[in-house]
Amino acid sequence: MEHLINPKVKDLSISGIRTFFNLVAKYDDVISLTIGQPDFPTPDGVKEAAKRAIDDNFTSYTHNAGFFELRKAACEFLNRQYRLSYSPEDEVIVTTGASQAIDVALRTILEPGVDVLLPGPVYPGYEPLIRLAGANPVHVNTTQKGFKLTADLIEAHLSEKTRCIILPYPSNPTGVTLTVQELMDIATLVKGKNIFILSDEIYSELVYSQKHVSIASFLREQTIVVNGLSKSHSMTGWRIGFLFAPKELTKHMLKVHQYNVSCASSVSQMAAYDAITNGIDEPIKMKEEYKKRLEYAYDELKQLGFQVVKPDGAFYLFPSVPNPNVSSFDFAVDLVEKTGVAVVPGSAFSADGEGFFRLSYAYSMEQLEEAFARMKRYVYSSK
Ligand SMILES: Cc1ncc(COP(=O)(O)O)c(C=O)c1O
């Protein structure tokens, strides 16, 4: 039956992050710095709200876009945090994680033959969805620009076929984000063109040196904002994300969402309501802890001679592989074999990630200290 499978699906491969995660599972005593998942438990209040939802039989379908109070709270959250204004009536959809939000958005705006510009290296979740829609991913190499997809890089790659630009900042895998000026320059370039911006802001609550600003502040009419609670509230398994966009766009995305999942899980929606109302400040505590780890891990990497751009947000570092003649995959395999420290090869984040590796610091200080003690031995023994 293999020949009956959709060729576009056959051509997809499993994410390089998962492949490497599975590969390291066979080694003993591994410290895995591979997964982008907060190491904190979901806040207690959120868990209690979900338990109450079950006991109160809040277990049926909700409105396709999510129950109204949650949509209202999500709009208020976005307004309070980032000064963005969306109507809870018809400009927000509660999704099954940011992943489904991205899928719904891309399926709504893409068609065969159009191009999508996205930075390289980049989170591997976009390219397969672009290809499934019959569109072409155009990775723009950002390695010479501090991993930023800037207006001049965009301008150099725009064509008649460009339908969408993905701005995933703060970035997975590099942790960098765009400044207000850089966002304004992009907005000026794109304004009035037949192009959408898909702004994936899933790490917006984890920005260290500045306040997060969304490109929607400058280009609301053309922007689809993706956000969610997986990273901010340590809720990866609850699967709650959000889509915000002008109502002319949301009404089409809602159809795709409806035929895809009907609605996000009602119990998770109730948990999400607690997270963005009573639990609005929960990310602050986690962020303080991540910041300490970032400073520690960044200093250690520098002391060991790694070249690395200092991130502004998220919980990743993206250093260069020390020997330019060794591929990122071979480096990661050698590191895990010799030290038991697992990182993700940069090639998992598009071809532009070759020559780098991703280290997640969503791990305890003890784990990070042990990982760096081992890496120290590795670096000195290879000199
Ligand atoms: C940039 C980015 N967008 C989206 C997602 C998916 O988020 P969710 O777990 O809410 O689907 C991730 C998860 O790692 C991510 O790093």
The ligand as a MOL file (V3000), in Angstrom:
LIG
                    3D

  0  0  0     0  0            999 V3000
M  V30 BEGIN CTAB
M  V30 COUNTS 16 16 0 0 0
M  V30 BEGIN ATOM
M  V30 1 C 9.3150 28.0880 18.0900 0
M  V30 2 C 8.3110 27.0790 18.5150 0
M  V30 3 N 7.0630 27.1820 18.0570 0
M  V30 4 C 6.1090 26.2890 18.4010 0
M  V30 5 C 6.3890 25.2290 19.2350 0
M  V30 6 C 5.2970 24.2470 19.5720 0
M  V30 7 O 4.6770 24.5960 20.7660 0
M  V30 8 P 3.4820 23.7140 21.3840 0
M  V30 9 O 4.1020 22.6880 22.2570 0
M  V30 10 O 2.6300 24.6870 22.1400 0
M  V30 11 O 2.7410 23.0950 20.2490 0
M  V30 12 C 7.6870 25.0860 19.7450 0
M  V30 13 C 8.0140 23.9380 20.6160 0
M  V30 14 O 9.1590 23.6230 20.8750 0
M  V30 15 C 8.6670 26.0310 19.3810 0
M  V30 16 O 9.9250 25.9490 19.8400 0
M  V30 END ATOM
M  V30 BEGIN BOND
M  V30 1 1 1 2
M  V30 2 1 2 3
M  V30 3 2 2 15
M  V30 4 2 3 4
M  V30 5 1 4 5
M  V30 6 1 5 6
M  V30 7 2 5 12
M  V30 8 1 6 7
M  V30 9 1 7 8
M  V30 10 2 8 9
M  V30 11 1 8 10
M  V30 12 1 8 11
M  V30 13 1 12 13
M  V30 14 1 12 15
M  V30 15 2 13 14
M  V30 16 1 15 16
M  V30 END BOND
M  V30 END CTAB
M  END
